[in-house]
Amino acid sequence: MSGAPVVIKHSWQDTVTGESQYASRQLPVAIGREASKMPVQLEHLPVSHLELDHQQVSRCHALISIVNRQLYIADQSANGTFLNGRLIQQSGQALTPKDTIRIGPFKLTAVIVDKADANSTELNRDYSHMAKGELTAEPNTILGWLLGGGVLLLLGIGLWFAAQALLNQARPKPELPAESSLNTSNMELGVLDEIPTTV
């Protein structure tokens, strides 16, 4: 196993209520009835736990891991783990998003999700091994967005004022006639009035 941590989203129906259930866990994931009986580490990586409360589910029933972006599921139980209706081997079997996993009475799916996916935020904080920096970076991210938004708003206002000033300078100004030209035109009119007319 290598690379950045990967989160998978599990979905299944509650055996009592029939309601759809969802949970996101960071790989590798142990599925079983008792968290205390599930492994804590796998190949130096902390193991997330998904607990399914039913007597047909073993204390540690199955283990989901990833190799080169390919999910694998391995059976760890007495009752067996089924993939698309077929019993899987303890050594493991490749798993795709279209596959249905049956553990006891539960039918589950497991899908790799992007960290930015809104549905992947349901991490179990007790078992998740996401970096502490990622968990505490959220307030800094919000502050960064607020500061960035403020700077953009100020830039927008400044550009608006600059555009208004340029438009005012470029606008043609109406020219008022000068006094000397008004007097000249009046005198010409007066001279024409004084010319005698001959019959």
Sequence and secondary structure as in RCSB ss.txt:
>XXXX:A:sequence
MSGAPVVIKHSWQDTVTGESQYASRQLPVAIGREASKMPVQLEHLPVSHLELDHQQVSRCHALISIVNRQLYIAD
QSANGTFLNGRLIQQSGQALTPKDTIRIGPFKLTAVIVDKADANSTELNRDYSHMAKGELTAEPNTILGWLLGGG
VLLLLGIGLWFAAQALLNQARPKPELPAESSLNTSNMELGVLDEIPTTV
>XXXX:A:secstr
  SS  EEEEEEE TTT  EEEEEEESSEEEES GGGS SEETTEE EEEE   TTS TT EEEEEETTEEEEEE
  SS EEETTEE  TT EEE TT  EEETTEEEEEEEE TT GGGG B TTT    HHHHH HHHHHHHHHHHHH
HHHHHHHHHHHHHHHHHHHHS       HHHHHHHHHHHHHHHHS    
